[in-house]
Amino acid sequence: MHTSSTDPLHGVTLKMMLEALVSYYGWGEMGIYVKIRCFNMNPSIKSSLAFLRKTPWARTKVEQLYQTMLDEKHGVAQEPVKKSNSPWPDVD
């Protein structure tokens, strides 16, 4: 019996997520959405994987960003990702 998962992360490795995010957003924009050093200072897949595997809160944020990217690609309307923890509105 074959059952398919409804989880969009099922079968997606952390490396696959990072590569897709870098391709879609680039390191700079990822560093805005998820404020971690390995995205903002000499970013690489290798250093990011090492950090994210040891840091559950950061991995959760990356998984959320990945889901946001999937929604954007599929045209699902949603609230934009908040870029900072500031109480002041973002100005573009």
N, CA, C and O atoms as a GROMACS GRO file, in nm:
protein
  368
    1MET      N    1   0.084  -0.118   0.000
    1MET     CA    2   0.000   0.000   0.000
    1MET      C    3   0.088   0.124   0.000
    1MET      O    4   0.182   0.134   0.079
    2HIS      N    5   0.059   0.215  -0.088
    2HIS     CA    6   0.138   0.338  -0.100
    2HIS      C    7   0.060   0.455  -0.044
    2HIS      O    8  -0.051   0.484  -0.088
    3THR      N    9   0.119   0.523   0.054
    3THR     CA   10   0.055   0.643   0.108
    3THR      C   11   0.145   0.761   0.080
    3THR      O   12   0.267   0.753   0.098
    4SER      N   13   0.086   0.869   0.037
    4SER     CA   14   0.166   0.988   0.011
    4SER      C   15   0.150   1.087   0.125
    4SER      O   16   0.042   1.100   0.184
    5SER      N   17   0.256   1.155   0.156
    5SER     CA   18   0.255   1.252   0.264
    5SER      C   19   0.204   1.386   0.213
    5SER      O   20   0.231   1.425   0.100
    6THR      N   21   0.130   1.456   0.299
    6THR     CA   22   0.084   1.590   0.264
    6THR      C   23   0.182   1.696   0.314
    6THR      O   24   0.163   1.815   0.289
    7ASP      N   25   0.285   1.652   0.384
    7ASP     CA   26   0.387   1.743   0.436
    7ASP      C   27   0.477   1.788   0.321
    7ASP      O   28   0.542   1.705   0.258
    8PRO      N   29   0.482   1.921   0.291
    8PRO     CA   30   0.566   1.967   0.180
    8PRO      C   31   0.716   1.948   0.204
    8PRO      O   32   0.795   1.956   0.111
    9LEU      N   33   0.755   1.922   0.329
    9LEU     CA   34   0.896   1.900   0.358
    9LEU      C   35   0.935   1.752   0.352
    9LEU      O   36   1.053   1.718   0.364
   10HIS      N   37   0.837   1.665   0.333
   10HIS     CA   38   0.864   1.521   0.328
   10HIS      C   39   0.959   1.490   0.212
   10HIS      O   40   0.929   1.522   0.097
   11GLY      N   41   1.071   1.428   0.242
   11GLY     CA   42   1.167   1.390   0.140
   11GLY      C   43   1.261   1.501   0.096
   11GLY      O   44   1.346   1.480   0.010
   12VAL      N   45   1.248   1.619   0.155
   12VAL     CA   46   1.334   1.732   0.119
   12VAL      C   47   1.444   1.743   0.224
   12VAL      O   48   1.416   1.763   0.342
   13THR      N   49   1.568   1.730   0.181
   13THR     CA   50   1.678   1.742   0.276
   13THR      C   51   1.707   1.889   0.304
   13THR      O   52   1.666   1.977   0.229
   14LEU      N   53   1.778   1.912   0.413
   14LEU     CA   54   1.816   2.049   0.448
   14LEU      C   55   1.903   2.110   0.338
   14LEU      O   56   1.890   2.228   0.307
   15LYS      N   57   1.990   2.030   0.280
   15LYS     CA   58   2.075   2.078   0.171
   15LYS      C   59   1.991   2.118   0.050
   15LYS      O   60   2.017   2.221  -0.012
   16MET      N   61   1.890   2.039   0.016
   16MET     CA   62   1.802   2.071  -0.096
   16MET      C   63   1.727   2.202  -0.068
   16MET      O   64   1.711   2.285  -0.158
   17MET      N   65   1.682   2.220   0.058
   17MET     CA   66   1.612   2.343   0.095
   17MET      C   67   1.702   2.464   0.076
   17MET      O   68   1.662   2.563   0.015
   18LEU      N   69   1.824   2.456   0.130
   18LEU     CA   70   1.918   2.568   0.121
   18LEU      C   71   1.950   2.603  -0.024
   18LEU      O   72   1.950   2.720  -0.061
   19GLU      N   73   1.975   2.502  -0.104
   19GLU     CA   74   2.007   2.528  -0.246
   19GLU      C   75   1.891   2.596  -0.317
   19GLU      O   76   1.911   2.686  -0.398
   20ALA      N   77   1.769   2.552  -0.288
   20ALA     CA   78   1.651   2.613  -0.350
   20ALA      C   79   1.634   2.757  -0.303
   20ALA      O   80   1.602   2.846  -0.382
   21LEU      N   81   1.654   2.781  -0.173
   21LEU     CA   82   1.639   2.915  -0.117
   21LEU      C   83   1.744   3.011  -0.174
   21LEU      O   84   1.712   3.125  -0.208
   22VAL      N   85   1.868   2.965  -0.183
   22VAL     CA   86   1.975   3.049  -0.238
   22VAL      C   87   1.945   3.082  -0.384
   22VAL      O   88   1.966   3.195  -0.428
   23SER      N   89   1.896   2.985  -0.457
   23SER     CA   90   1.863   3.007  -0.597
   23SER      C   91   1.748   3.107  -0.611
   23SER      O   92   1.750   3.190  -0.702
   24TYR      N   93   1.651   3.100  -0.524
   24TYR     CA   94   1.531   3.184  -0.533
   24TYR      C   95   1.553   3.324  -0.474
   24TYR      O   96   1.520   3.424  -0.537
   25TYR      N   97   1.610   3.331  -0.352
   25TYR     CA   98   1.627   3.459  -0.283
   25TYR      C   99   1.768   3.516  -0.292
   25TYR      O  100   1.785   3.638  -0.299
   26GLY      N  101   1.868   3.429  -0.293
   26GLY     CA  102   2.007   3.474  -0.282
   26GLY      C  103   2.045   3.487  -0.135
   26GLY      O  104   1.958   3.498  -0.049
   27TRP      N  105   2.174   3.485  -0.106
   27TRP     CA  106   2.221   3.491   0.033
   27TRP      C  107   2.180   3.621   0.102
   27TRP      O  108   2.141   3.619   0.219
   28GLY      N  109   2.190   3.731   0.031
   28GLY     CA  110   2.159   3.861   0.092
   28GLY      C  111   2.017   3.869   0.145
   28GLY      O  112   1.994   3.910   0.258
   29GLU      N  113   1.922   3.830   0.061
   29GLU     CA  114   1.782   3.836   0.104
   29GLU      C  115   1.753   3.732   0.211
   29GLU      O  116   1.674   3.758   0.302
   30MET      N  117   1.814   3.616   0.201
   30MET     CA  118   1.796   3.514   0.306
   30MET      C  119   1.847   3.567   0.439
   30MET      O  120   1.786   3.542   0.544
   31GLY      N  121   1.959   3.640   0.436
   31GLY     CA  122   2.015   3.698   0.558
   31GLY      C  123   1.925   3.803   0.620
   31GLY      O  124   1.934   3.829   0.740
   32ILE      N  125   1.840   3.865   0.539
   32ILE     CA  126   1.743   3.961   0.591
   32ILE      C  127   1.628   3.886   0.660
   32ILE      O  128   1.586   3.924   0.769
   33TYR      N  129   1.579   3.782   0.596
   33TYR     CA  130   1.467   3.706   0.650
   33TYR      C  131   1.505   3.623   0.772
   33TYR      O  132   1.428   3.614   0.868
   34VAL      N  133   1.622   3.561   0.767
   34VAL     CA  134   1.670   3.478   0.878
   34VAL      C  135   1.806   3.535   0.919
   34VAL      O  136   1.907   3.512   0.853
   35LYS      N  137   1.806   3.608   1.029
   35LYS     CA  138   1.927   3.679   1.071
   35LYS      C  139   2.023   3.585   1.144
   35LYS      O  140   2.024   3.575   1.267
   36ILE      N  141   2.105   3.517   1.064
   36ILE     CA  142   2.209   3.432   1.121
   36ILE      C  143   2.339   3.462   1.047
   36ILE      O  144   2.340   3.491   0.927
   37ARG      N  145   2.448   3.453   1.119
   37ARG     CA  146   2.579   3.490   1.066
   37ARG      C  147   2.617   3.411   0.941
   37ARG      O  148   2.676   3.467   0.848
   38CYS      N  149   2.585   3.282   0.939
   38CYS     CA  150   2.628   3.200   0.825
   38CYS      C  151   2.557   3.238   0.695
   38CYS      O  152   2.597   3.190   0.589
   39PHE      N  153   2.452   3.322   0.700
   39PHE     CA  154   2.389   3.373   0.578
   39PHE      C  155   2.445   3.510   0.541
   39PHE      O  156   2.434   3.552   0.426
   40ASN      N  157   2.504   3.579   0.637
   40ASN     CA  158   2.546   3.718   0.615
   40ASN      C  159   2.697   3.739   0.605
   40ASN      O  160   2.740   3.839   0.547
   41MET      N  161   2.776   3.649   0.657
   41MET     CA  162   2.922   3.666   0.655
   41MET      C  163   2.986   3.543   0.590
   41MET      O  164   2.984   3.434   0.646
   42ASN      N  165   3.042   3.561   0.473
   42ASN     CA  166   3.105   3.452   0.397
   42ASN      C  167   3.012   3.331   0.387
   42ASN      O  168   3.050   3.221   0.429
   43PRO      N  169   2.892   3.349   0.332
   43PRO     CA  170   2.795   3.240   0.330
   43PRO      C  171   2.838   3.125   0.240
   43PRO      O  172   2.897   3.144   0.134
   44SER      N  173   2.806   3.006   0.285
   44SER     CA  174   2.826   2.886   0.204
   44SER      C  175   2.726   2.781   0.248
   44SER      O  176   2.675   2.784   0.361
   45ILE      N  177   2.698   2.688   0.160
   45ILE     CA  178   2.607   2.579   0.194
   45ILE      C  179   2.666   2.498   0.309
   45ILE      O  180   2.594   2.460   0.402
   46LYS      N  181   2.796   2.470   0.303
   46LYS     CA  182   2.860   2.386   0.404
   46LYS      C  183   2.850   2.447   0.544
   46LYS      O  184   2.813   2.379   0.639
   47SER      N  185   2.884   2.577   0.557
   47SER     CA  186   2.880   2.639   0.690
   47SER      C  187   2.736   2.651   0.739
   47SER      O  188   2.709   2.637   0.859
   48SER      N  189   2.644   2.678   0.647
   48SER     CA  190   2.503   2.690   0.685
   48SER      C  191   2.448   2.556   0.732
   48SER      O  192   2.375   2.550   0.832
   49LEU      N  193   2.481   2.449   0.662
   49LEU     CA  194   2.436   2.316   0.703
   49LEU      C  195   2.487   2.281   0.842
   49LEU      O  196   2.412   2.230   0.926
   50ALA      N  197   2.614   2.308   0.867
   50ALA     CA  198   2.673   2.278   0.998
   50ALA      C  199   2.600   2.353   1.109
   50ALA      O  200   2.567   2.295   1.213
   51PHE      N  201   2.573   2.481   1.088
   51PHE     CA  202   2.505   2.561   1.189
   51PHE      C  203   2.360   2.516   1.208
   51PHE      O  204   2.315   2.498   1.321
   52LEU      N  205   2.289   2.498   1.099
   52LEU     CA  206   2.147   2.464   1.107
   52LEU      C  207   2.123   2.326   1.168
   52LEU      O  208   2.021   2.304   1.232
   53ARG      N  209   2.215   2.235   1.148
   53ARG     CA  210   2.200   2.101   1.208
   53ARG      C  211   2.216   2.104   1.359
   53ARG      O  212   2.165   2.017   1.429
   54LYS      N  213   2.287   2.205   1.410
   54LYS     CA  214   2.309   2.217   1.554
   54LYS      C  215   2.212   2.314   1.621
   54LYS      O  216   2.207   2.320   1.744
   55THR      N  217   2.134   2.389   1.543
   55THR     CA  218   2.055   2.498   1.598
   55THR      C  219   1.908   2.486   1.555
   55THR      O  220   1.870   2.534   1.449
   56PRO      N  221   1.827   2.420   1.639
   56PRO     CA  222   1.687   2.394   1.601
   56PRO      C  223   1.604   2.519   1.569
   56PRO      O  224   1.522   2.515   1.478
   57TRP      N  225   1.622   2.629   1.643
   57TRP     CA  226   1.540   2.748   1.618
   57TRP      C  227   1.570   2.806   1.480
   57TRP      O  228   1.480   2.855   1.412
   58ALA      N  229   1.697   2.802   1.439
   58ALA     CA  230   1.735   2.855   1.309
   58ALA      C  231   1.685   2.764   1.197
   58ALA      O  232   1.640   2.812   1.092
   59ARG      N  233   1.692   2.636   1.219
   59ARG     CA  234   1.642   2.541   1.118
   59ARG      C  235   1.491   2.560   1.098
   59ARG      O  236   1.442   2.555   0.986
   60THR      N  237   1.419   2.583   1.208
   60THR     CA  238   1.276   2.607   1.199
   60THR      C  239   1.247   2.731   1.114
   60THR      O  240   1.155   2.730   1.032
   61LYS      N  241   1.326   2.837   1.132
   61LYS     CA  242   1.307   2.959   1.053
   61LYS      C  243   1.336   2.934   0.904
   61LYS      O  244   1.267   2.986   0.817
   62VAL      N  245   1.438   2.854   0.876
   62VAL     CA  246   1.472   2.821   0.737
   62VAL      C  247   1.360   2.737   0.675
   62VAL      O  248   1.324   2.758   0.559
   63GLU      N  249   1.305   2.643   0.751
   63GLU     CA  250   1.195   2.562   0.700
   63GLU      C  251   1.072   2.648   0.672
   63GLU      O  252   1.002   2.627   0.573
   64GLN      N  253   1.046   2.746   0.759
   64GLN     CA  254   0.934   2.838   0.736
   64GLN      C  255   0.957   2.922   0.610
   64GLN      O  256   0.865   2.943   0.532
   65LEU      N  257   1.079   2.969   0.591
   65LEU     CA  258   1.112   3.046   0.472
   65LEU      C  259   1.097   2.960   0.347
   65LEU      O  260   1.050   3.008   0.244
   66TYR      N  261   1.136   2.834   0.355
   66TYR     CA  262   1.122   2.742   0.243
   66TYR      C  263   0.974   2.725   0.207
   66TYR      O  264   0.937   2.726   0.089
   67GLN      N  265   0.889   2.709   0.308
   67GLN     CA  266   0.746   2.696   0.283
   67GLN      C  267   0.690   2.824   0.221
   67GLN      O  268   0.605   2.818   0.131
   68THR      N  269   0.737   2.940   0.268
   68THR     CA  270   0.696   3.068   0.210
   68THR      C  271   0.735   3.074   0.063
   68THR      O  272   0.657   3.118  -0.020
   69MET      N  273   0.856   3.029   0.032
   69MET     CA  274   0.903   3.028  -0.106
   69MET      C  275   0.813   2.939  -0.192
   69MET      O  276   0.776   2.976  -0.303
   70LEU      N  277   0.779   2.821  -0.140
   70LEU     CA  278   0.692   2.730  -0.215
   70LEU      C  279   0.556   2.795  -0.240
   70LEU      O  280   0.501   2.784  -0.349
   71ASP      N  281   0.502   2.862  -0.137
   71ASP     CA  282   0.374   2.931  -0.153
   71ASP      C  283   0.383   3.041  -0.259
   71ASP      O  284   0.293   3.056  -0.342
   72GLU      N  285   0.493   3.118  -0.256
   72GLU     CA  286   0.513   3.224  -0.355
   72GLU      C  287   0.519   3.166  -0.495
   72GLU      O  288   0.462   3.222  -0.589
   73LYS      N  289   0.589   3.055  -0.510
   73LYS     CA  290   0.602   2.992  -0.641
   73LYS      C  291   0.468   2.941  -0.693
   73LYS      O  292   0.444   2.940  -0.814
   74HIS      N  293   0.382   2.900  -0.601
   74HIS     CA  294   0.252   2.846  -0.641
   74HIS      C  295   0.141   2.952  -0.637
   74HIS      O  296   0.024   2.920  -0.656
   75GLY      N  297   0.179   3.076  -0.612
   75GLY     CA  298   0.083   3.185  -0.616
   75GLY      C  299  -0.015   3.189  -0.501
   75GLY      O  300  -0.124   3.244  -0.514
   76VAL      N  301   0.022   3.131  -0.387
   76VAL     CA  302  -0.064   3.132  -0.270
   76VAL      C  303  -0.048   3.265  -0.199
   76VAL      O  304   0.062   3.302  -0.161
   77ALA      N  305  -0.159   3.337  -0.182
   77ALA     CA  306  -0.155   3.467  -0.114
   77ALA      C  307  -0.132   3.446   0.035
   77ALA      O  308  -0.191   3.357   0.096
   78GLN      N  309  -0.046   3.528   0.092
   78GLN     CA  310  -0.016   3.519   0.234
   78GLN      C  311   0.042   3.650   0.281
   78GLN      O  312   0.075   3.738   0.200
   79GLU      N  313   0.055   3.663   0.412
   79GLU     CA  314   0.119   3.782   0.468
   79GLU      C  315   0.268   3.777   0.437
   79GLU      O  316   0.327   3.669   0.443
   80PRO      N  317   0.329   3.888   0.404
   80PRO     CA  318   0.472   3.888   0.376
   80PRO      C  319   0.553   3.850   0.499
   80PRO      O  320   0.511   3.874   0.613
   81VAL      N  321   0.670   3.792   0.475
   81VAL     CA  322   0.760   3.755   0.584
   81VAL      C  323   0.811   3.883   0.649
   81VAL      O  324   0.855   3.974   0.580
   82LYS      N  325   0.804   3.890   0.781
   82LYS     CA  326   0.854   4.007   0.852
   82LYS      C  327   1.006   4.002   0.851
   82LYS      O  328   1.066   3.900   0.886
   83LYS      N  329   1.068   4.112   0.811
   83LYS     CA  330   1.213   4.114   0.793
   83LYS      C  331   1.290   4.142   0.922
   83LYS      O  332   1.409   4.114   0.929
   84SER      N  333   1.224   4.197   1.023
   84SER     CA  334   1.297   4.226   1.145
   84SER      C  335   1.204   4.216   1.265
   84SER      O  336   1.082   4.205   1.250
   85ASN      N  337   1.261   4.221   1.382
   85ASN     CA  338   1.184   4.217   1.505
   85ASN      C  339   1.148   4.356   1.553
   85ASN      O  340   1.093   4.371   1.662
   86SER      N  341   1.176   4.456   1.474
   86SER     CA  342   1.149   4.594   1.511
   86SER      C  343   0.999   4.621   1.517
   86SER      O  344   0.924   4.570   1.434
   87PRO      N  345   0.954   4.700   1.614
   87PRO     CA  346   0.812   4.734   1.618
   87PRO      C  347   0.773   4.834   1.510
   87PRO      O  348   0.654   4.856   1.487
   88TRP      N  349   0.872   4.896   1.445
   88TRP     CA  350   0.846   4.993   1.340
   88TRP      C  351   0.822   4.923   1.208
   88TRP      O  352   0.885   4.820   1.181
   89PRO      N  353   0.735   4.975   1.126
   89PRO     CA  354   0.706   4.910   0.997
   89PRO      C  355   0.828   4.916   0.904
   89PRO      O  356   0.908   5.010   0.910
   90ASP      N  357   0.840   4.814   0.819
   90ASP     CA  358   0.946   4.813   0.719
   90ASP      C  359   0.916   4.918   0.613
   90ASP      O  360   0.801   4.934   0.573
   91VAL      N  361   1.017   4.988   0.570
   91VAL     CA  362   1.001   5.088   0.467
   91VAL      C  363   1.083   5.043   0.347
   91VAL      O  364   1.203   5.019   0.358
   92ASP      N  365   1.018   5.032   0.233
   92ASP     CA  366   1.090   4.989   0.112
   92ASP      C  367   1.122   5.106   0.025
   92ASP      O  368   1.182   5.089  -0.081
   0.00000   0.00000   0.00000
